[in-house]
Amino acid sequence: MKKLHTALLLPIVILLASCEGNTDYETIVTNNTSKNITIRFYDGAQFLLPSDAVTVNAGATQTIYVYNQRGGVKDAHNPVATLDSVNTKIDGAALKKDIKNNSNWQSNVQRRSRVPADYKHTYTFVINPTDLQ
């Protein structure tokens, strides 16, 4: 009887230990203008963001960075909370839309799995021709 309890208990312990889940975060810039835009994010932690600038070609969408964390997080967060600064370079124009304003970002949280909790957060900053000066 004791062997039966141990045999049943071991898979349950392994199952519960593997139920922590995961959350993936993806930050995207969509360039709906006719100009190429070079962008570089600087974060306070100095390890989440790519070290090089990323060019988002005219009419294209580009993933700027992706990171993940242990544990399923269902609530959207402020995608610019860790940003110290952002540099943009646009030939013959300047970006007037504030990239550090959380309300200028679109967020989407997708639950991929209930157990273990697995979520994908996508944060998109869209640049339209009216956002340039």
mmCIF file of the C-alpha atoms, coordinates in Angstrom:
data_MODEL
# 
_entry.id   MODEL 
# 
loop_
_atom_site.group_PDB 
_atom_site.id 
_atom_site.type_symbol 
_atom_site.label_atom_id 
_atom_site.label_alt_id 
_atom_site.label_comp_id 
_atom_site.label_asym_id 
_atom_site.label_entity_id 
_atom_site.label_seq_id 
_atom_site.pdbx_PDB_ins_code 
_atom_site.Cartn_x 
_atom_site.Cartn_y 
_atom_site.Cartn_z 
_atom_site.occupancy 
_atom_site.B_iso_or_equiv 
_atom_site.pdbx_formal_charge 
_atom_site.auth_seq_id 
_atom_site.auth_comp_id 
_atom_site.auth_asym_id 
_atom_site.auth_atom_id 
_atom_site.pdbx_PDB_model_num 
ATOM 1   C CA . MET A 1 1   ? 0.000  0.000  0.000   1.00 0.00 ? 1   MET A CA 1 
ATOM 2   C CA . LYS A 1 2   ? 2.857  2.371  0.845   1.00 0.00 ? 2   LYS A CA 1 
ATOM 3   C CA . LYS A 1 3   ? 4.447  1.730  -2.556  1.00 0.00 ? 3   LYS A CA 1 
ATOM 4   C CA . LEU A 1 4   ? 1.137  2.564  -4.232  1.00 0.00 ? 4   LEU A CA 1 
ATOM 5   C CA . HIS A 1 5   ? 0.921  5.920  -2.415  1.00 0.00 ? 5   HIS A CA 1 
ATOM 6   C CA . THR A 1 6   ? 4.507  6.742  -3.371  1.00 0.00 ? 6   THR A CA 1 
ATOM 7   C CA . ALA A 1 7   ? 3.878  5.729  -6.970  1.00 0.00 ? 7   ALA A CA 1 
ATOM 8   C CA . LEU A 1 8   ? 0.831  8.003  -7.126  1.00 0.00 ? 8   LEU A CA 1 
ATOM 9   C CA . LEU A 1 9   ? 2.384  10.879 -5.221  1.00 0.00 ? 9   LEU A CA 1 
ATOM 10  C CA . LEU A 1 10  ? 5.530  11.204 -7.338  1.00 0.00 ? 10  LEU A CA 1 
ATOM 11  C CA . PRO A 1 11  ? 3.761  12.083 -10.636 1.00 0.00 ? 11  PRO A CA 1 
ATOM 12  C CA . ILE A 1 12  ? 1.541  14.575 -8.803  1.00 0.00 ? 12  ILE A CA 1 
ATOM 13  C CA . VAL A 1 13  ? 4.565  16.328 -7.289  1.00 0.00 ? 13  VAL A CA 1 
ATOM 14  C CA . ILE A 1 14  ? 6.304  16.454 -10.680 1.00 0.00 ? 14  ILE A CA 1 
ATOM 15  C CA . LEU A 1 15  ? 3.139  17.803 -12.325 1.00 0.00 ? 15  LEU A CA 1 
ATOM 16  C CA . LEU A 1 16  ? 2.659  20.541 -9.740  1.00 0.00 ? 16  LEU A CA 1 
ATOM 17  C CA . ALA A 1 17  ? 6.329  21.539 -9.873  1.00 0.00 ? 17  ALA A CA 1 
ATOM 18  C CA . SER A 1 18  ? 6.116  22.029 -13.637 1.00 0.00 ? 18  SER A CA 1 
ATOM 19  C CA . CYS A 1 19  ? 3.012  24.249 -13.521 1.00 0.00 ? 19  CYS A CA 1 
ATOM 20  C CA . GLU A 1 20  ? 4.731  27.596 -13.073 1.00 0.00 ? 20  GLU A CA 1 
ATOM 21  C CA . GLY A 1 21  ? 4.036  28.739 -16.612 1.00 0.00 ? 21  GLY A CA 1 
ATOM 22  C CA . ASN A 1 22  ? 5.633  31.409 -18.772 1.00 0.00 ? 22  ASN A CA 1 
ATOM 23  C CA . THR A 1 23  ? 4.996  34.858 -20.223 1.00 0.00 ? 23  THR A CA 1 
ATOM 24  C CA . ASP A 1 24  ? 6.502  36.096 -23.503 1.00 0.00 ? 24  ASP A CA 1 
ATOM 25  C CA . TYR A 1 25  ? 6.696  39.828 -24.246 1.00 0.00 ? 25  TYR A CA 1 
ATOM 26  C CA . GLU A 1 26  ? 7.104  41.156 -27.783 1.00 0.00 ? 26  GLU A CA 1 
ATOM 27  C CA . THR A 1 27  ? 7.593  44.829 -28.634 1.00 0.00 ? 27  THR A CA 1 
ATOM 28  C CA . ILE A 1 28  ? 6.813  45.848 -32.213 1.00 0.00 ? 28  ILE A CA 1 
ATOM 29  C CA . VAL A 1 29  ? 6.984  49.053 -34.261 1.00 0.00 ? 29  VAL A CA 1 
ATOM 30  C CA . THR A 1 30  ? 4.737  49.430 -37.316 1.00 0.00 ? 30  THR A CA 1 
ATOM 31  C CA . ASN A 1 31  ? 5.848  52.075 -39.811 1.00 0.00 ? 31  ASN A CA 1 
ATOM 32  C CA . ASN A 1 32  ? 2.926  53.212 -41.987 1.00 0.00 ? 32  ASN A CA 1 
ATOM 33  C CA . THR A 1 33  ? 4.936  56.089 -43.478 1.00 0.00 ? 33  THR A CA 1 
ATOM 34  C CA . SER A 1 34  ? 6.909  56.374 -46.716 1.00 0.00 ? 34  SER A CA 1 
ATOM 35  C CA . LYS A 1 35  ? 10.179 56.910 -44.805 1.00 0.00 ? 35  LYS A CA 1 
ATOM 36  C CA . ASN A 1 36  ? 12.566 54.440 -43.189 1.00 0.00 ? 36  ASN A CA 1 
ATOM 37  C CA . ILE A 1 37  ? 12.799 54.907 -39.423 1.00 0.00 ? 37  ILE A CA 1 
ATOM 38  C CA . THR A 1 38  ? 15.784 53.912 -37.307 1.00 0.00 ? 38  THR A CA 1 
ATOM 39  C CA . ILE A 1 39  ? 14.979 53.442 -33.655 1.00 0.00 ? 39  ILE A CA 1 
ATOM 40  C CA . ARG A 1 40  ? 16.893 52.513 -30.529 1.00 0.00 ? 40  ARG A CA 1 
ATOM 41  C CA . PHE A 1 41  ? 15.423 51.940 -27.089 1.00 0.00 ? 41  PHE A CA 1 
ATOM 42  C CA . TYR A 1 42  ? 17.492 52.409 -23.931 1.00 0.00 ? 42  TYR A CA 1 
ATOM 43  C CA . ASP A 1 43  ? 16.298 50.720 -20.764 1.00 0.00 ? 43  ASP A CA 1 
ATOM 44  C CA . GLY A 1 44  ? 17.235 51.306 -17.147 1.00 0.00 ? 44  GLY A CA 1 
ATOM 45  C CA . ALA A 1 45  ? 18.239 47.681 -16.653 1.00 0.00 ? 45  ALA A CA 1 
ATOM 46  C CA . GLN A 1 46  ? 20.631 47.697 -19.638 1.00 0.00 ? 46  GLN A CA 1 
ATOM 47  C CA . PHE A 1 47  ? 19.949 44.075 -20.485 1.00 0.00 ? 47  PHE A CA 1 
ATOM 48  C CA . LEU A 1 48  ? 16.431 43.756 -21.888 1.00 0.00 ? 48  LEU A CA 1 
ATOM 49  C CA . LEU A 1 49  ? 16.872 45.678 -25.111 1.00 0.00 ? 49  LEU A CA 1 
ATOM 50  C CA . PRO A 1 50  ? 19.053 45.076 -28.160 1.00 0.00 ? 50  PRO A CA 1 
ATOM 51  C CA . SER A 1 51  ? 22.299 47.011 -28.164 1.00 0.00 ? 51  SER A CA 1 
ATOM 52  C CA . ASP A 1 52  ? 21.968 48.070 -31.809 1.00 0.00 ? 52  ASP A CA 1 
ATOM 53  C CA . ALA A 1 53  ? 19.510 50.385 -33.475 1.00 0.00 ? 53  ALA A CA 1 
ATOM 54  C CA . VAL A 1 54  ? 16.779 48.728 -35.544 1.00 0.00 ? 54  VAL A CA 1 
ATOM 55  C CA . THR A 1 55  ? 15.564 50.086 -38.882 1.00 0.00 ? 55  THR A CA 1 
ATOM 56  C CA . VAL A 1 56  ? 11.863 49.788 -39.629 1.00 0.00 ? 56  VAL A CA 1 
ATOM 57  C CA . ASN A 1 57  ? 11.473 50.179 -43.371 1.00 0.00 ? 57  ASN A CA 1 
ATOM 58  C CA . ALA A 1 58  ? 8.677  52.224 -44.918 1.00 0.00 ? 58  ALA A CA 1 
ATOM 59  C CA . GLY A 1 59  ? 5.399  50.316 -44.789 1.00 0.00 ? 59  GLY A CA 1 
ATOM 60  C CA . ALA A 1 60  ? 6.877  47.525 -42.650 1.00 0.00 ? 60  ALA A CA 1 
ATOM 61  C CA . THR A 1 61  ? 6.460  46.070 -39.187 1.00 0.00 ? 61  THR A CA 1 
ATOM 62  C CA . GLN A 1 62  ? 9.521  45.120 -37.161 1.00 0.00 ? 62  GLN A CA 1 
ATOM 63  C CA . THR A 1 63  ? 9.940  43.303 -33.858 1.00 0.00 ? 63  THR A CA 1 
ATOM 64  C CA . ILE A 1 64  ? 12.246 45.418 -31.717 1.00 0.00 ? 64  ILE A CA 1 
ATOM 65  C CA . TYR A 1 65  ? 12.756 42.963 -28.882 1.00 0.00 ? 65  TYR A CA 1 
ATOM 66  C CA . VAL A 1 66  ? 11.349 39.836 -27.283 1.00 0.00 ? 66  VAL A CA 1 
ATOM 67  C CA . TYR A 1 67  ? 11.849 38.574 -23.760 1.00 0.00 ? 67  TYR A CA 1 
ATOM 68  C CA . ASN A 1 68  ? 10.178 36.117 -21.442 1.00 0.00 ? 68  ASN A CA 1 
ATOM 69  C CA . GLN A 1 69  ? 9.757  35.481 -17.772 1.00 0.00 ? 69  GLN A CA 1 
ATOM 70  C CA . ARG A 1 70  ? 8.757  32.575 -15.616 1.00 0.00 ? 70  ARG A CA 1 
ATOM 71  C CA . GLY A 1 71  ? 5.189  32.557 -14.429 1.00 0.00 ? 71  GLY A CA 1 
ATOM 72  C CA . GLY A 1 72  ? 1.993  33.288 -16.294 1.00 0.00 ? 72  GLY A CA 1 
ATOM 73  C CA . VAL A 1 73  ? 1.119  37.003 -16.206 1.00 0.00 ? 73  VAL A CA 1 
ATOM 74  C CA . LYS A 1 74  ? -2.376 37.726 -17.501 1.00 0.00 ? 74  LYS A CA 1 
ATOM 75  C CA . ASP A 1 75  ? -2.461 41.501 -17.014 1.00 0.00 ? 75  ASP A CA 1 
ATOM 76  C CA . ALA A 1 76  ? -0.940 43.881 -19.556 1.00 0.00 ? 76  ALA A CA 1 
ATOM 77  C CA . HIS A 1 77  ? 1.814  46.109 -18.255 1.00 0.00 ? 77  HIS A CA 1 
ATOM 78  C CA . ASN A 1 78  ? 3.181  49.487 -19.280 1.00 0.00 ? 78  ASN A CA 1 
ATOM 79  C CA . PRO A 1 79  ? 5.541  48.682 -22.190 1.00 0.00 ? 79  PRO A CA 1 
ATOM 80  C CA . VAL A 1 80  ? 7.556  51.881 -21.697 1.00 0.00 ? 80  VAL A CA 1 
ATOM 81  C CA . ALA A 1 81  ? 7.971  51.665 -17.918 1.00 0.00 ? 81  ALA A CA 1 
ATOM 82  C CA . THR A 1 82  ? 11.598 50.507 -18.149 1.00 0.00 ? 82  THR A CA 1 
ATOM 83  C CA . LEU A 1 83  ? 12.633 52.903 -20.933 1.00 0.00 ? 83  LEU A CA 1 
ATOM 84  C CA . ASP A 1 84  ? 15.175 55.574 -20.071 1.00 0.00 ? 84  ASP A CA 1 
ATOM 85  C CA . SER A 1 85  ? 15.156 57.089 -23.545 1.00 0.00 ? 85  SER A CA 1 
ATOM 86  C CA . VAL A 1 86  ? 14.411 56.432 -27.190 1.00 0.00 ? 86  VAL A CA 1 
ATOM 87  C CA . ASN A 1 87  ? 16.350 57.717 -30.178 1.00 0.00 ? 87  ASN A CA 1 
ATOM 88  C CA . THR A 1 88  ? 14.710 57.894 -33.592 1.00 0.00 ? 88  THR A CA 1 
ATOM 89  C CA . LYS A 1 89  ? 16.209 58.894 -36.931 1.00 0.00 ? 89  LYS A CA 1 
ATOM 90  C CA . ILE A 1 90  ? 13.938 59.715 -39.850 1.00 0.00 ? 90  ILE A CA 1 
ATOM 91  C CA . ASP A 1 91  ? 15.300 61.247 -43.048 1.00 0.00 ? 91  ASP A CA 1 
ATOM 92  C CA . GLY A 1 92  ? 13.851 64.735 -43.449 1.00 0.00 ? 92  GLY A CA 1 
ATOM 93  C CA . ALA A 1 93  ? 11.371 64.394 -40.589 1.00 0.00 ? 93  ALA A CA 1 
ATOM 94  C CA . ALA A 1 94  ? 10.962 64.102 -36.842 1.00 0.00 ? 94  ALA A CA 1 
ATOM 95  C CA . LEU A 1 95  ? 8.628  61.936 -34.797 1.00 0.00 ? 95  LEU A CA 1 
ATOM 96  C CA . LYS A 1 96  ? 6.071  64.067 -32.962 1.00 0.00 ? 96  LYS A CA 1 
ATOM 97  C CA . LYS A 1 97  ? 4.102  61.147 -31.455 1.00 0.00 ? 97  LYS A CA 1 
ATOM 98  C CA . ASP A 1 98  ? 5.451  60.457 -27.970 1.00 0.00 ? 98  ASP A CA 1 
ATOM 99  C CA . ILE A 1 99  ? 6.858  56.937 -27.972 1.00 0.00 ? 99  ILE A CA 1 
ATOM 100 C CA . LYS A 1 100 ? 7.281  57.018 -24.181 1.00 0.00 ? 100 LYS A CA 1 
ATOM 101 C CA . ASN A 1 101 ? 3.557  57.635 -23.618 1.00 0.00 ? 101 ASN A CA 1 
ATOM 102 C CA . ASN A 1 102 ? 1.899  54.345 -22.681 1.00 0.00 ? 102 ASN A CA 1 
ATOM 103 C CA . SER A 1 103 ? -1.432 55.412 -24.235 1.00 0.00 ? 103 SER A CA 1 
ATOM 104 C CA . ASN A 1 104 ? 0.237  55.573 -27.668 1.00 0.00 ? 104 ASN A CA 1 
ATOM 105 C CA . TRP A 1 105 ? 0.865  51.807 -27.601 1.00 0.00 ? 105 TRP A CA 1 
ATOM 106 C CA . GLN A 1 106 ? -1.547 49.042 -28.572 1.00 0.00 ? 106 GLN A CA 1 
ATOM 107 C CA . SER A 1 107 ? -1.462 46.024 -26.280 1.00 0.00 ? 107 SER A CA 1 
ATOM 108 C CA . ASN A 1 108 ? -2.712 42.504 -26.789 1.00 0.00 ? 108 ASN A CA 1 
ATOM 109 C CA . VAL A 1 109 ? -2.529 39.702 -24.221 1.00 0.00 ? 109 VAL A CA 1 
ATOM 110 C CA . GLN A 1 110 ? -3.168 36.187 -25.467 1.00 0.00 ? 110 GLN A CA 1 
ATOM 111 C CA . ARG A 1 111 ? -3.575 33.218 -23.150 1.00 0.00 ? 111 ARG A CA 1 
ATOM 112 C CA . ARG A 1 112 ? -1.965 30.239 -24.860 1.00 0.00 ? 112 ARG A CA 1 
ATOM 113 C CA . SER A 1 113 ? -2.460 27.715 -22.069 1.00 0.00 ? 113 SER A CA 1 
ATOM 114 C CA . ARG A 1 114 ? -4.449 27.515 -18.867 1.00 0.00 ? 114 ARG A CA 1 
ATOM 115 C CA . VAL A 1 115 ? -2.261 24.961 -17.041 1.00 0.00 ? 115 VAL A CA 1 
ATOM 116 C CA . PRO A 1 116 ? 0.489  25.793 -16.866 1.00 0.00 ? 116 PRO A CA 1 
ATOM 117 C CA . ALA A 1 117 ? -0.421 29.462 -17.277 1.00 0.00 ? 117 ALA A CA 1 
ATOM 118 C CA . ASP A 1 118 ? 1.202  30.630 -20.525 1.00 0.00 ? 118 ASP A CA 1 
ATOM 119 C CA . TYR A 1 119 ? 0.674  34.105 -21.989 1.00 0.00 ? 119 TYR A CA 1 
ATOM 120 C CA . LYS A 1 120 ? 1.976  36.173 -24.885 1.00 0.00 ? 120 LYS A CA 1 
ATOM 121 C CA . HIS A 1 121 ? 1.955  39.968 -24.552 1.00 0.00 ? 121 HIS A CA 1 
ATOM 122 C CA . THR A 1 122 ? 2.337  41.999 -27.738 1.00 0.00 ? 122 THR A CA 1 
ATOM 123 C CA . TYR A 1 123 ? 2.931  45.754 -27.543 1.00 0.00 ? 123 TYR A CA 1 
ATOM 124 C CA . THR A 1 124 ? 2.802  47.709 -30.809 1.00 0.00 ? 124 THR A CA 1 
ATOM 125 C CA . PHE A 1 125 ? 3.708  51.307 -31.535 1.00 0.00 ? 125 PHE A CA 1 
ATOM 126 C CA . VAL A 1 126 ? 2.202  52.460 -34.841 1.00 0.00 ? 126 VAL A CA 1 
ATOM 127 C CA . ILE A 1 127 ? 3.730  55.395 -36.717 1.00 0.00 ? 127 ILE A CA 1 
ATOM 128 C CA . ASN A 1 128 ? 1.430  57.013 -39.286 1.00 0.00 ? 128 ASN A CA 1 
ATOM 129 C CA . PRO A 1 129 ? 2.306  59.852 -41.705 1.00 0.00 ? 129 PRO A CA 1 
ATOM 130 C CA . THR A 1 130 ? 0.443  62.313 -39.434 1.00 0.00 ? 130 THR A CA 1 
ATOM 131 C CA . ASP A 1 131 ? 2.844  61.390 -36.586 1.00 0.00 ? 131 ASP A CA 1 
ATOM 132 C CA . LEU A 1 132 ? 5.776  63.009 -38.436 1.00 0.00 ? 132 LEU A CA 1 
ATOM 133 C CA . GLN A 1 133 ? 6.641  66.681 -38.646 1.00 0.00 ? 133 GLN A CA 1 
# 
